[in-house]
């Protein structure tokens, strides 16, 4: 077994795949190494709500058979973690909510199923902000997750468990979901790589809905290549999701060219202004210089003035969709049900009162208010109109630029408990990521440095279906630097 100095649990998926194919390691060996790592670090990280140890051992044996028989894909035998808002048949899928604590879905989400079909080995389901509402994973009904780089800091959210699990070596690949930044912001906070694909590229079938016009599943990995490999497996039309694009997925690994010559990259002025920590700004601008040295043509001042409206628009649209999506948790069909009610109305009320946490209730109230008669035109319709303007502003910018560059988060990871009593402060964590969901375009976050030992993320945004452009720019940056090779001391 020759893996150099890298322990098995910190291998990249593509390195692991090569070693598996060469017979230098087995899937069983790799899975055991990852399970051991989980047991060693999980008491400090708390990234997982379920560990699927027995299923993982069975899947690893099957993966070894597949490899021996020459039926392997690049992800066969690779340990996988799924965010706990993705349905897994027979395996608890809680959304980190009391409402779904005992829910075992009768089917598996399409994106998850495609990874399992490719031979990935599910080792666990990850902790998250309840129903994906939050930016720190502190809104989990069960426990907060800790940032592997500093146990007193948050891992970001809402896919904080998946991002922390990658950073901590509790898995090699993971899926998250991103409605306003929930893949990219935790990727940034945990020093890993996260991709939010173009809306419609990855099926949402079996993803427990938060805000359906914004939700998108995507990869969390330790490097850009693994993200492209995961996209290859999960992208592509799915008849079970009516918003899934009718389009065959390209081979995303062909975009992994370590050369940005001729690429036009725009630095978005509004995302380097007030509220952005100066050290974060300097670190991200330095990353732009690296891309310039690699041949990119950098426009240092691209103004997107509609950016200032993105957060207010999001906090009308996302809660409106959430209030409608979450109406199904009535204590009758499935999930938590309060018993002892005198009538149906009391049962429904008590189920929702005890089943949902405070942030979820806040969103339902905001959404129900914005959609109510008399307010609909003033809030929801207006927000939809501004959404169109934001989308057009991005379309226009992409007539001149291949990729836009911003920080992923205006700050490094904040302290646990620091923002839990201030929802507005918490919402501001997503100021750089939310416009991307509103415009429906793809973006990647990858590590670009550290401030006081805490990771900083670089966000690269592409035009609609421009995954290849952001992958190429990200890969060029990654290959010119070594931030992605850093691992927290745990
Ligand atoms: N933090 C944002 C929110 O709370 C985004 C969450 C997400 O992308 N799921 O809504």
Boltz pocket constraint, residues with backbone or C-beta under 6 A from the ligand:
constraints:
  - pocket:
      binder: B
      contacts: [[A, 131], [A, 132], [A, 133], [A, 134], [A, 135], [A, 157], [A, 158], [A, 177], [A, 178], [A, 179], [A, 180], [A, 181], [A, 182], [A, 183], [A, 210], [A, 318], [A, 426], [A, 430]]
      max_distance: 6.0
